[in-house]
Amino acid sequence: MTEAPIVVRAAAATHTGLRRRVNEDSFLAEAPLFLVADGMGGHDAGDRASAAVVAEFARLAGGASLAIDEVRAALRRARARVEAIASDSRAAGTTLAGVVVAEVGGVGYWLAVNVGDSRTYRFSGGVLEQISVDHSVVQELIDAGALSGEDAATDSRRNEITRAIGAGSDGQADYWMVPAEPGDRILVCSDGLSGELSAQRLCQILAEEPEPESAATRLIHEALVHGGRDNVTAIVVDAVSVAGHDDVYDTAPAGGARGPADHDTRPRTGTRNEQ
């Protein structure tokens, strides 16, 4: 069996929330895929849409790594499955966000994928960086300088997304290749988490909880304490070892040296945890 370019420990947790009757979130947390899909269109369509996308990607689980062409092909098949679910009266759709273990030149990479406003973060060296960029009306307003980050949290349009899988959208996914480091901690979540907890709070929890399972469970709990207005899902993935690196992570997440800039396509903003 081929050795994985990134050896991981991972855990996931999900909850319906305090105001919803059905959980339309679905997730996949099985190497080499760690993905969250947040369904929309009502429980008769949203939960089926998110489940269909996750089921399509689950066919690729169990391998050491995946190439971007394999991910793109799975996404095309997933889109077709969601479109088959949709009807004239109910437009099924879902977001998709997360990371796939990939390999470039014998070195382990995180291949991040995003459609919609579920999110992928990287926590390393006490800094939390949002890898994905929301496909939302609010994000477009922020990018245009018409809305501040502080005002975005309470803007009435914060749940309006501009790309999805299904729901009448043909918007394509965004991809990022991020060089992995031993000690990296990846957080993938639906907006039920990021909508309830600030980046500073996410950063603090990820720093304080040494195990993926305890981190994922605590993130869900705190989202519920802060209102639980939506379905909420979190996957926490720790890089134990990375091909191309001699060091092995065995305690709490810790930072490392940056990878080659020409292969690192993530946004350059972050939140630091001060302790």
DOKERO-781315 format. One record per residue (C-alpha): x, y, z. Coordinates in Angstrom, 2 decimals. Layout:
<torlum><u>X</u><v>Y</v><w>Z</w></torlum>
...
//
This chain:
<torlum><u>0.00</u><v>0.00</v><w>0.00</w></torlum>
<torlum><u>1.34</u><v>3.45</v><w>-0.90</w></torlum>
<torlum><u>2.20</u><v>5.58</v><w>2.13</w></torlum>
<torlum><u>0.00</u><v>8.65</v><w>2.51</w></torlum>
<torlum><u>1.77</u><v>11.99</v><w>1.85</w></torlum>
<torlum><u>0.02</u><v>13.35</v><w>4.95</w></torlum>
<torlum><u>-0.69</u><v>11.04</v><w>7.90</w></torlum>
<torlum><u>-3.61</u><v>12.50</v><w>9.83</w></torlum>
<torlum><u>-5.76</u><v>12.22</v><w>12.92</w></torlum>
<torlum><u>-9.30</u><v>13.50</v><w>12.39</w></torlum>
<torlum><u>-12.70</u><v>13.74</v><w>14.02</w></torlum>
<torlum><u>-16.07</u><v>15.25</v><w>13.12</w></torlum>
<torlum><u>-19.20</u><v>16.37</v><w>14.94</w></torlum>
<torlum><u>-22.56</u><v>17.67</v><w>13.78</w></torlum>
<torlum><u>-25.83</u><v>18.88</v><w>15.33</w></torlum>
<torlum><u>-29.22</u><v>19.93</v><w>14.01</w></torlum>
<torlum><u>-29.02</u><v>23.15</v><w>16.02</w></torlum>
<torlum><u>-31.63</u><v>24.66</v><w>18.28</w></torlum>
<torlum><u>-34.01</u><v>26.10</v><w>15.69</w></torlum>
<torlum><u>-34.06</u><v>23.52</v><w>12.89</w></torlum>
<torlum><u>-35.98</u><v>20.25</v><w>12.76</w></torlum>
<torlum><u>-33.76</u><v>18.50</v><w>10.24</w></torlum>
<torlum><u>-30.00</u><v>18.45</v><w>9.80</w></torlum>
<torlum><u>-29.25</u><v>19.28</v><w>6.15</w></torlum>
<torlum><u>-25.48</u><v>19.13</v><w>6.72</w></torlum>
<torlum><u>-23.51</u><v>16.09</v><w>5.55</w></torlum>
<torlum><u>-19.82</u><v>15.38</v><w>5.99</w></torlum>
<torlum><u>-17.05</u><v>13.02</v><w>4.97</w></torlum>
<torlum><u>-14.09</u><v>12.54</v><w>7.30</w></torlum>
<torlum><u>-12.21</u><v>9.58</v><w>5.88</w></torlum>
<torlum><u>-8.72</u><v>9.95</v><w>4.46</w></torlum>
<torlum><u>-7.86</u><v>11.33</v><w>2.03</w></torlum>
<torlum><u>-11.09</u><v>13.43</v><w>2.04</w></torlum>
<torlum><u>-12.41</u><v>15.82</v><w>4.67</w></torlum>
<torlum><u>-15.49</u><v>17.60</v><w>3.35</w></torlum>
<torlum><u>-18.61</u><v>19.39</v><w>4.62</w></torlum>
<torlum><u>-21.75</u><v>19.94</v><w>2.51</w></torlum>
<torlum><u>-24.50</u><v>22.27</v><w>3.74</w></torlum>
<torlum><u>-27.76</u><v>21.49</v><w>1.95</w></torlum>
<torlum><u>-30.46</u><v>23.99</v><w>1.05</w></torlum>
<torlum><u>-33.92</u><v>23.85</v><w>-0.41</w></torlum>
<torlum><u>-35.80</u><v>22.42</v><w>2.57</w></torlum>
<torlum><u>-35.31</u><v>19.10</v><w>4.33</w></torlum>
<torlum><u>-36.86</u><v>17.11</v><w>1.49</w></torlum>
<torlum><u>-34.22</u><v>18.43</v><w>-0.89</w></torlum>
<torlum><u>-31.36</u><v>20.02</v><w>1.05</w></torlum>
<torlum><u>-30.46</u><v>16.96</v><w>3.08</w></torlum>
<torlum><u>-30.69</u><v>14.75</v><w>-0.01</w></torlum>
<torlum><u>-28.50</u><v>17.13</v><w>-1.99</w></torlum>
<torlum><u>-25.73</u><v>17.30</v><w>0.61</w></torlum>
<torlum><u>-25.90</u><v>13.54</v><w>1.17</w></torlum>
<torlum><u>-25.64</u><v>12.88</v><w>-2.57</w></torlum>
<torlum><u>-22.51</u><v>15.00</v><w>-2.88</w></torlum>
<torlum><u>-20.84</u><v>13.33</v><w>0.08</w></torlum>
<torlum><u>-21.80</u><v>9.87</v><w>-1.22</w></torlum>
<torlum><u>-20.16</u><v>10.63</v><w>-4.56</w></torlum>
<torlum><u>-16.90</u><v>11.69</v><w>-2.94</w></torlum>
<torlum><u>-17.03</u><v>8.76</v><w>-0.50</w></torlum>
<torlum><u>-16.33</u><v>6.48</v><w>-3.46</w></torlum>
<torlum><u>-12.80</u><v>7.94</v><w>-3.47</w></torlum>
<torlum><u>-12.09</u><v>7.34</v><w>0.23</w></torlum>
<torlum><u>-9.40</u><v>4.95</v><w>1.37</w></torlum>
<torlum><u>-6.58</u><v>5.93</v><w>-0.94</w></torlum>
<torlum><u>-3.31</u><v>7.63</v><w>0.00</w></torlum>
<torlum><u>-4.02</u><v>10.83</v><w>-1.92</w></torlum>
<torlum><u>-6.00</u><v>12.30</v><w>-4.80</w></torlum>
<torlum><u>-5.16</u><v>14.46</v><w>-7.81</w></torlum>
<torlum><u>-7.11</u><v>17.60</v><w>-8.64</w></torlum>
<torlum><u>-8.51</u><v>15.99</v><w>-11.81</w></torlum>
<torlum><u>-10.07</u><v>13.24</v><w>-9.68</w></torlum>
<torlum><u>-11.67</u><v>15.82</v><w>-7.43</w></torlum>
<torlum><u>-13.02</u><v>17.79</v><w>-10.38</w></torlum>
<torlum><u>-14.48</u><v>14.64</v><w>-11.93</w></torlum>
<torlum><u>-16.18</u><v>13.70</v><w>-8.66</w></torlum>
<torlum><u>-17.61</u><v>17.20</v><w>-8.40</w></torlum>
<torlum><u>-19.07</u><v>16.94</v><w>-11.91</w></torlum>
<torlum><u>-20.74</u><v>13.65</v><w>-11.00</w></torlum>
<torlum><u>-21.99</u><v>15.11</v><w>-7.72</w></torlum>
<torlum><u>-23.49</u><v>18.10</v><w>-9.52</w></torlum>
<torlum><u>-25.37</u><v>15.78</v><w>-11.87</w></torlum>
<torlum><u>-26.77</u><v>13.85</v><w>-8.91</w></torlum>
<torlum><u>-27.98</u><v>17.03</v><w>-7.20</w></torlum>
<torlum><u>-29.60</u><v>18.31</v><w>-10.39</w></torlum>
<torlum><u>-31.48</u><v>15.01</v><w>-10.67</w></torlum>
<torlum><u>-32.91</u><v>15.57</v><w>-7.18</w></torlum>
<torlum><u>-34.21</u><v>19.05</v><w>-7.95</w></torlum>
<torlum><u>-37.80</u><v>19.56</v><w>-9.05</w></torlum>
<torlum><u>-39.80</u><v>22.51</v><w>-10.37</w></torlum>
<torlum><u>-41.18</u><v>23.22</v><w>-6.92</w></torlum>
<torlum><u>-38.00</u><v>22.68</v><w>-4.91</w></torlum>
<torlum><u>-34.55</u><v>23.57</v><w>-6.17</w></torlum>
<torlum><u>-32.15</u><v>21.30</v><w>-4.31</w></torlum>
<torlum><u>-28.67</u><v>22.60</v><w>-3.70</w></torlum>
<torlum><u>-25.69</u><v>22.40</v><w>-1.39</w></torlum>
<torlum><u>-22.40</u><v>24.00</v><w>-0.56</w></torlum>
<torlum><u>-19.15</u><v>22.03</v><w>-0.43</w></torlum>
<torlum><u>-15.91</u><v>22.85</v><w>1.37</w></torlum>
<torlum><u>-12.91</u><v>20.99</v><w>2.68</w></torlum>
<torlum><u>-9.52</u><v>19.53</v><w>1.97</w></torlum>
<torlum><u>-8.19</u><v>16.50</v><w>0.14</w></torlum>
<torlum><u>-4.75</u><v>15.02</v><w>0.81</w></torlum>
<torlum><u>-2.61</u><v>15.55</v><w>-2.28</w></torlum>
<torlum><u>1.02</u><v>15.09</v><w>-3.27</w></torlum>
<torlum><u>3.32</u><v>17.25</v><w>-5.40</w></torlum>
<torlum><u>6.87</u><v>16.13</v><w>-6.11</w></torlum>
<torlum><u>6.91</u><v>13.77</v><w>-3.15</w></torlum>
<torlum><u>5.65</u><v>16.45</v><w>-0.72</w></torlum>
<torlum><u>2.29</u><v>16.45</v><w>1.06</w></torlum>
<torlum><u>-0.20</u><v>19.19</v><w>0.23</w></torlum>
<torlum><u>-3.70</u><v>20.18</v><w>1.29</w></torlum>
<torlum><u>-5.89</u><v>20.52</v><w>-1.79</w></torlum>
<torlum><u>-8.72</u><v>22.77</v><w>-0.65</w></torlum>
<torlum><u>-12.00</u><v>22.99</v><w>-2.55</w></torlum>
<torlum><u>-14.92</u><v>25.37</v><w>-2.07</w></torlum>
<torlum><u>-18.34</u><v>26.10</v><w>-3.53</w></torlum>
<torlum><u>-20.58</u><v>28.35</v><w>-1.41</w></torlum>
<torlum><u>-20.07</u><v>29.65</v><w>2.12</w></torlum>
<torlum><u>-19.00</u><v>26.64</v><w>4.14</w></torlum>
<torlum><u>-15.41</u><v>27.24</v><w>5.21</w></torlum>
<torlum><u>-11.94</u><v>25.73</v><w>5.49</w></torlum>
<torlum><u>-9.39</u><v>27.12</v><w>7.94</w></torlum>
<torlum><u>-5.78</u><v>26.27</v><w>8.69</w></torlum>
<torlum><u>-4.45</u><v>26.66</v><w>12.24</w></torlum>
<torlum><u>-0.65</u><v>26.68</v><w>12.49</w></torlum>
<torlum><u>1.82</u><v>28.40</v><w>14.77</w></torlum>
<torlum><u>-0.98</u><v>30.02</v><w>16.77</w></torlum>
<torlum><u>-2.41</u><v>31.64</v><w>13.63</w></torlum>
<torlum><u>-5.80</u><v>30.81</v><w>12.14</w></torlum>
<torlum><u>-6.08</u><v>31.44</v><w>8.40</w></torlum>
<torlum><u>-9.24</u><v>31.11</v><w>6.34</w></torlum>
<torlum><u>-8.16</u><v>29.22</v><w>3.24</w></torlum>
<torlum><u>-11.48</u><v>29.31</v><w>1.43</w></torlum>
<torlum><u>-13.19</u><v>32.48</v><w>0.23</w></torlum>
<torlum><u>-16.96</u><v>32.67</v><w>0.66</w></torlum>
<torlum><u>-19.12</u><v>32.74</v><w>-2.44</w></torlum>
<torlum><u>-21.63</u><v>35.15</v><w>-0.97</w></torlum>
<torlum><u>-23.18</u><v>38.56</v><w>-1.52</w></torlum>
<torlum><u>-21.56</u><v>39.83</v><w>1.66</w></torlum>
<torlum><u>-18.09</u><v>38.66</v><w>0.58</w></torlum>
<torlum><u>-18.51</u><v>40.43</v><w>-2.76</w></torlum>
<torlum><u>-19.45</u><v>43.63</v><w>-0.92</w></torlum>
<torlum><u>-16.41</u><v>43.29</v><w>1.32</w></torlum>
<torlum><u>-14.15</u><v>42.73</v><w>-1.69</w></torlum>
<torlum><u>-15.62</u><v>45.83</v><w>-3.34</w></torlum>
<torlum><u>-15.00</u><v>47.92</v><w>-0.23</w></torlum>
<torlum><u>-18.72</u><v>48.53</v><w>0.27</w></torlum>
<torlum><u>-18.97</u><v>46.62</v><w>3.56</w></torlum>
<torlum><u>-16.61</u><v>46.21</v><w>6.50</w></torlum>
<torlum><u>-15.77</u><v>42.86</v><w>8.05</w></torlum>
<torlum><u>-17.37</u><v>43.95</v><w>11.33</w></torlum>
<torlum><u>-20.65</u><v>44.93</v><w>9.64</w></torlum>
<torlum><u>-20.71</u><v>41.69</v><w>7.63</w></torlum>
<torlum><u>-21.46</u><v>39.64</v><w>10.74</w></torlum>
<torlum><u>-24.85</u><v>41.32</v><w>11.17</w></torlum>
<torlum><u>-25.72</u><v>42.15</v><w>7.56</w></torlum>
<torlum><u>-29.13</u><v>40.82</v><w>6.52</w></torlum>
<torlum><u>-27.63</u><v>39.39</v><w>3.31</w></torlum>
<torlum><u>-25.04</u><v>37.23</v><w>5.07</w></torlum>
<torlum><u>-26.84</u><v>33.98</v><w>4.15</w></torlum>
<torlum><u>-27.19</u><v>34.79</v><w>0.44</w></torlum>
<torlum><u>-24.68</u><v>32.72</v><w>-1.50</w></torlum>
<torlum><u>-23.60</u><v>33.29</v><w>-5.09</w></torlum>
<torlum><u>-22.42</u><v>29.77</v><w>-5.98</w></torlum>
<torlum><u>-23.71</u><v>26.33</v><w>-5.11</w></torlum>
<torlum><u>-23.90</u><v>22.78</v><w>-6.35</w></torlum>
<torlum><u>-27.40</u><v>22.70</v><w>-7.79</w></torlum>
<torlum><u>-30.03</u><v>25.30</v><w>-6.82</w></torlum>
<torlum><u>-29.89</u><v>26.68</v><w>-10.36</w></torlum>
<torlum><u>-26.22</u><v>27.61</v><w>-10.02</w></torlum>
<torlum><u>-23.50</u><v>26.63</v><w>-12.46</w></torlum>
<torlum><u>-20.78</u><v>28.41</v><w>-10.47</w></torlum>
<torlum><u>-17.52</u><v>26.49</v><w>-10.47</w></torlum>
<torlum><u>-15.46</u><v>25.47</v><w>-7.47</w></torlum>
<torlum><u>-12.37</u><v>27.30</v><w>-6.30</w></torlum>
<torlum><u>-9.23</u><v>25.29</v><w>-5.53</w></torlum>
<torlum><u>-6.11</u><v>26.07</v><w>-3.48</w></torlum>
<torlum><u>-2.91</u><v>24.06</v><w>-3.07</w></torlum>
<torlum><u>-1.44</u><v>24.61</v><w>0.40</w></torlum>
<torlum><u>1.88</u><v>22.97</v><w>1.37</w></torlum>
<torlum><u>1.29</u><v>20.94</v><w>4.52</w></torlum>
<torlum><u>3.45</u><v>21.10</v><w>7.64</w></torlum>
<torlum><u>3.59</u><v>18.63</v><w>10.54</w></torlum>
<torlum><u>1.35</u><v>20.09</v><w>13.25</w></torlum>
<torlum><u>-1.10</u><v>21.70</v><w>10.85</w></torlum>
<torlum><u>-4.67</u><v>21.66</v><w>12.10</w></torlum>
<torlum><u>-7.42</u><v>22.00</v><w>9.48</w></torlum>
<torlum><u>-10.96</u><v>23.04</v><w>10.41</w></torlum>
<torlum><u>-13.77</u><v>22.47</v><w>7.91</w></torlum>
<torlum><u>-17.20</u><v>23.72</v><w>8.93</w></torlum>
<torlum><u>-20.66</u><v>24.75</v><w>7.80</w></torlum>
<torlum><u>-21.77</u><v>28.34</v><w>8.32</w></torlum>
<torlum><u>-23.67</u><v>27.20</v><w>11.39</w></torlum>
<torlum><u>-20.31</u><v>27.32</v><w>13.15</w></torlum>
<torlum><u>-18.64</u><v>30.33</v><w>11.55</w></torlum>
<torlum><u>-21.89</u><v>32.29</v><w>11.88</w></torlum>
<torlum><u>-21.97</u><v>31.78</v><w>15.66</w></torlum>
<torlum><u>-18.31</u><v>31.98</v><w>16.68</w></torlum>
<torlum><u>-15.78</u><v>34.67</v><w>15.82</w></torlum>
<torlum><u>-12.46</u><v>33.82</v><w>14.22</w></torlum>
<torlum><u>-10.78</u><v>34.72</v><w>17.51</w></torlum>
<torlum><u>-12.92</u><v>32.21</v><w>19.38</w></torlum>
<torlum><u>-12.32</u><v>29.47</v><w>16.81</w></torlum>
<torlum><u>-8.61</u><v>30.13</v><w>17.13</w></torlum>
<torlum><u>-8.71</u><v>29.90</v><w>20.92</w></torlum>
<torlum><u>-10.63</u><v>26.61</v><w>20.95</w></torlum>
<torlum><u>-8.35</u><v>25.00</v><w>18.38</w></torlum>
<torlum><u>-5.35</u><v>26.04</v><w>20.49</w></torlum>
<torlum><u>-6.79</u><v>24.75</v><w>23.75</w></torlum>
<torlum><u>-8.06</u><v>21.33</v><w>22.67</w></torlum>
<torlum><u>-5.21</u><v>18.91</v><w>21.87</w></torlum>
<torlum><u>-7.29</u><v>16.13</v><w>20.31</w></torlum>
<torlum><u>-9.40</u><v>16.45</v><w>17.13</w></torlum>
<torlum><u>-12.40</u><v>14.78</v><w>18.79</w></torlum>
<torlum><u>-12.45</u><v>17.12</v><w>21.79</w></torlum>
<torlum><u>-11.93</u><v>20.14</v><w>19.52</w></torlum>
<torlum><u>-14.78</u><v>19.21</v><w>17.18</w></torlum>
<torlum><u>-17.14</u><v>18.44</v><w>20.07</w></torlum>
<torlum><u>-16.35</u><v>21.70</v><w>21.86</w></torlum>
<torlum><u>-16.79</u><v>23.77</v><w>18.70</w></torlum>
<torlum><u>-20.29</u><v>22.34</v><w>18.22</w></torlum>
<torlum><u>-21.17</u><v>22.86</v><w>21.89</w></torlum>
<torlum><u>-20.11</u><v>26.51</v><w>21.83</w></torlum>
<torlum><u>-22.04</u><v>27.16</v><w>18.62</w></torlum>
<torlum><u>-25.14</u><v>25.89</v><w>20.40</w></torlum>
<torlum><u>-24.42</u><v>28.01</v><w>23.47</w></torlum>
<torlum><u>-24.15</u><v>31.07</v><w>21.22</w></torlum>
<torlum><u>-27.57</u><v>30.46</v><w>19.67</w></torlum>
<torlum><u>-27.41</u><v>27.36</v><w>17.47</w></torlum>
<torlum><u>-29.51</u><v>29.08</v><w>14.83</w></torlum>
<torlum><u>-28.52</u><v>26.69</v><w>12.05</w></torlum>
<torlum><u>-27.30</u><v>23.17</v><w>11.49</w></torlum>
<torlum><u>-23.68</u><v>23.04</v><w>12.59</w></torlum>
<torlum><u>-20.88</u><v>20.70</v><w>11.50</w></torlum>
<torlum><u>-17.14</u><v>20.69</v><w>12.18</w></torlum>
<torlum><u>-14.27</u><v>18.47</v><w>11.04</w></torlum>
<torlum><u>-10.86</u><v>18.83</v><w>12.69</w></torlum>
<torlum><u>-7.87</u><v>17.28</v><w>10.93</w></torlum>
<torlum><u>-4.35</u><v>17.16</v><w>12.40</w></torlum>
<torlum><u>-1.26</u><v>16.48</v><w>10.29</w></torlum>
<torlum><u>0.80</u><v>13.90</v><w>12.22</w></torlum>
<torlum><u>3.51</u><v>13.62</v><w>9.59</w></torlum>
<torlum><u>4.05</u><v>15.03</v><w>6.11</w></torlum>
<torlum><u>6.06</u><v>13.52</v><w>3.26</w></torlum>
<torlum><u>9.10</u><v>15.65</v><w>2.60</w></torlum>
<torlum><u>9.49</u><v>16.58</v><w>6.29</w></torlum>
<torlum><u>11.56</u><v>14.76</v><w>8.90</w></torlum>
<torlum><u>9.66</u><v>15.97</v><w>11.96</w></torlum>
<torlum><u>6.53</u><v>14.26</v><w>13.31</w></torlum>
<torlum><u>3.74</u><v>15.99</v><w>15.24</w></torlum>
<torlum><u>2.78</u><v>14.19</v><w>18.46</w></torlum>
<torlum><u>1.37</u><v>16.81</v><w>20.83</w></torlum>
<torlum><u>-0.61</u><v>20.02</v><w>20.33</w></torlum>
<torlum><u>-0.71</u><v>21.78</v><w>16.95</w></torlum>
<torlum><u>2.48</u><v>23.72</v><w>16.28</w></torlum>
<torlum><u>3.69</u><v>25.94</v><w>13.49</w></torlum>
<torlum><u>6.40</u><v>25.22</v><w>10.99</w></torlum>
<torlum><u>8.27</u><v>26.87</v><w>8.18</w></torlum>
<torlum><u>6.35</u><v>28.08</v><w>5.15</w></torlum>
<torlum><u>6.29</u><v>25.91</v><w>2.07</w></torlum>
<torlum><u>7.28</u><v>27.03</v><w>-1.43</w></torlum>
<torlum><u>5.43</u><v>30.22</v><w>-2.32</w></torlum>
<torlum><u>4.82</u><v>29.18</v><w>-5.90</w></torlum>
<torlum><u>2.64</u><v>26.30</v><w>-4.72</w></torlum>
<torlum><u>0.89</u><v>28.13</v><w>-1.87</w></torlum>
<torlum><u>-2.27</u><v>29.75</v><w>-3.17</w></torlum>
<torlum><u>-4.11</u><v>30.53</v><w>0.07</w></torlum>
<torlum><u>-5.27</u><v>33.99</v><w>1.18</w></torlum>
<torlum><u>-2.78</u><v>35.92</v><w>3.30</w></torlum>
<torlum><u>-4.92</u><v>36.89</v><w>6.28</w></torlum>
<torlum><u>-5.07</u><v>35.28</v><w>9.69</w></torlum>
<torlum><u>-6.06</u><v>35.54</v><w>13.33</w></torlum>
<torlum><u>-3.43</u><v>34.94</v><w>15.99</w></torlum>
<torlum><u>-4.15</u><v>33.22</v><w>19.25</w></torlum>
<torlum><u>-2.50</u><v>35.14</v><w>22.09</w></torlum>
<torlum><u>-1.76</u><v>33.13</v><w>25.22</w></torlum>
//
